């Protein structure tokens, strides 16, 4: 339990479930996270989020979501981040092992943020 922490479901989201995560100690984590029901490669994930005026989260935003306990509710696996790792890869965040590099052609889970 963390005093002041709340996670609120947002109604009216067309694709997936939108959740707003807020913790007074981590103001940067006050963003809306929308889960995507299917996996995709990096280009598809980036385009999918942008088409909805959203974006992929950074590794720092994933760290804040983990610190808040929000990631405890996620399906196990790796999720794309917008943080580049090299010219042909980005960092991904795995719910068990943490941050790792992933080739852009890999198919991973997606959360869009706003």
C-alpha positions, 0 to 999 in steps of 0.5 A, a space after each residue: 500500500 502506498 498512501 496517495 497512489 491511485 489507479 483509475 479506469 478511463 471509460 470510452 477507450 476504443 482499443 484496450 483498457 486505459 488506466 491513469 496512474 498517479 502517485 504524488 511522489 512520482 508526478 511524471 507517472 501521471 499519464 494514461 496507459 492504454 493496453 493494446 490487445 495484440 502484439 506487433 513489431 516496433 514500426 507497427 506499435 509506433 504507428 498504432 500509438 501515433 494514429 491514436 495521438 498517443 506514443 510508446 512509453 519511455 523506459 523511465 515511464 516504465 520504471 515509474 509504473 513499476 515503482 507505483 505497482 502498476 506493472 503488477 497488473 500487466 500480462 507477463 511478457 515484453 513491452 515496446 518502449 520508445 527508448 532507442 537501444 541502437 540504430 535497429 533496436 529499441 529497449 523493451 521492458 519485460 515484466 519479469 527480467 526488466 529492461 532488455 534490447 529488442 530488434 525492431 522486427 520482433 513482435 512484442 506487447 504494446 502499451 500506448 501512453 498519453 
